[in-house]
Structures are given as structure tokens and as C-alpha cells.
Amino acid sequence: MIQFQSQSQIDLQKYDSCVQRDQSSLPYAHSWYLNTVCEQWDCLVLDDYQAVWPLPFRKKAGQKYYFRPFGIQQLGIYSRVALNDEIIAAFISEMARQVRFADIYLNEGQTLLSSSKTDWVLQEQRNQKLSIGGSYQGIYEKFSQNLKRKLKKTAKANLELFEHDGPQVILDLFKEHKGQELKLNPAFYRDIKQLLFLLMHKGLAKVYTVYGGPNQLLAGAVFIHYNKRSIFLFSANSQLGKELNAMAYLINEYLIYHSGKFDYLDFEGSNLEGLGRFYSSFGADDYSYSRLYLNRLPWPLNRFRK
């Protein structure tokens, strides 16, 4: 039986145990992770925490809605046992009873039955994962020829990789070179900063930066290390860094040091053609996960956006 529980009703010990035992090796659903990137979340619980579905929410114009917070790629159902289509459909049906508007992302391998009669709009999202369980040489052999040429070029640029900068360095670089273009809500920087520092404190994240010339910061990235998965969580690049292929250099150096330590490097994918092509150049394979969109609000509220 699937039950709705508000945040205050959740048995966090049982909840986190269920998340930890899920086979996906995704960290996003842990209570400490969610509490960092969103203020409020509900949960749907199967039986005695055999499976859980955390549902972050906000309210606007008096309407409660479910959404995906910053710093989370997938936030679907986490389970101690194998899920089947019927259980997934039951979770989705129960969730739809709670709100009239939702824009959420299921975990890889979870989707809505095409035969289900619902108001959901289903959209497939692209992700790229690179198998890094073997040797670096085996990984390098799958690089595209174009990427190999770029790496040979960076070898002449005297770039240097550092592991001792903090997350704020990358946040500042991102804000300087990408922030104005994206016009992100200030809450983005607040939540991402809190998350990155918490991950560092828990020993679950590593920060890498690339410098060139006289201490000139070119690029940086934060990787989550969780179970058997490494996640390319957050990155930033300067204009000169793009010209010098600093991010390609950073990822390649990361692979040299971390091949054989994890099953996958999860790039967190992108539907943007350019980014997808960049990740694929490392030999990453395409995967998909589902975005579910629901809007049953009456007019004019049905024009609602987050």
C-alpha cells in the first residue's frame, strides 16, 4: 500500500536506509541532500519503506506544486526491491492525487506506462555515462579523434590541474562567465553553495581546477563520489578556458587518476547538442530518463510557470 507522508511524518532512518539500498547509486534522495536544496518535501511510501518517492514542493498563487530543485538530475522512486510497471504506475497515480501541477524527473529505467490514461506529458531526457571500471588506456582508446587532437594541443599549453581550491572558486568563475547570460535566481547560488560545501564536509565531493599562465583560472569542476558512481555535478569555464580546451584537459586528468575506482562517470547529460557531443567524445554512452509534466490548473492559472 502506498501512503502519503508529509516531511514531519517521515521516519528518516528507514527512509535513508531505503535510499541507500537502491541499486541506482544516485545520492539525490537522501534526506540531508534534499534538506539542503529545498525547503519542503513530501514523500510517498510503499508499505514499511520498501520504496519511497521524495517530492519537493513549493506554493504559488495558493497552489502547491512538485518540482525538481537545483543540484538534482533525477528524483524518482527509490526501492529496496525491484520495481515493476504496475508499482511505478501506482506511485504516479497516487502522486497525481496530491497536486494539480508538477514538473518532475524520474530515475533512469522508470517511466509511465503508455497505456495509462492520465494527463501527464512524458518527455525523454538525455544522459551520458562513461564506463570507467577498467584501465585508463582502455578508456582513452574510445576517445574521438577530435578529442585526442584537442588533448595533444592542450599538452603544449602548460595547463596545470589543482585539487586544493574550494567550491567558491568555481561558483565565482561560473557567475562571472555564465551567470549574466542565464539570469539565474539568487536561490540557485545559495542552494548550490550550501550543497557543495556539505558534500565536501561529508567527503563525498572533489573539486578540481585548471590554471594556465600566471595563476589564471581557466576551468573547474565538482565531482560527487557516491557508491560506484562518479557524478560530474557542477562546472565552470572561462572564455580562454574554452579556447584552450581546459575542460577536456580537466576531465582527461580526472580519468587518469580515477579509472578503475568507479563503475561510471555520470556526466548528468544534456539535451543540448553541443554538450551531448562533448560528453560523447569521451566514449560515453547515451541513456535516457523521463520528465513528467502535469498541468490540470484552471484558466488562467494553467499558464503557470515555476
ABEGO torsion letter per residue (X at the ends): XBBBBBAAABBAAAAAAAAAABAAGBAAABAAAAAAABABBBBBBBEBGABBBBBBBBBBGGBBBBBBBBGBABBBBBBABBBBAAAAAAAAAAAAAABABBBBBBBBGBBBBAABBBABBBBBBBBBBBBAABBAAAAAAABBAAAAAAAAAAAAAGBBBBAABBAAAAAAAAAAAAAAAAGBBAAAAAAAAAAAAAAAAAGABBBBBBBBEBGBBABBBBBBBBEABBBBABBBBBAAAAAAGAAAAAAAAAAAAABGABABBBAGEBABAAAAAAAAAAGBBBBBBBBBBBBABBOAAAABBX
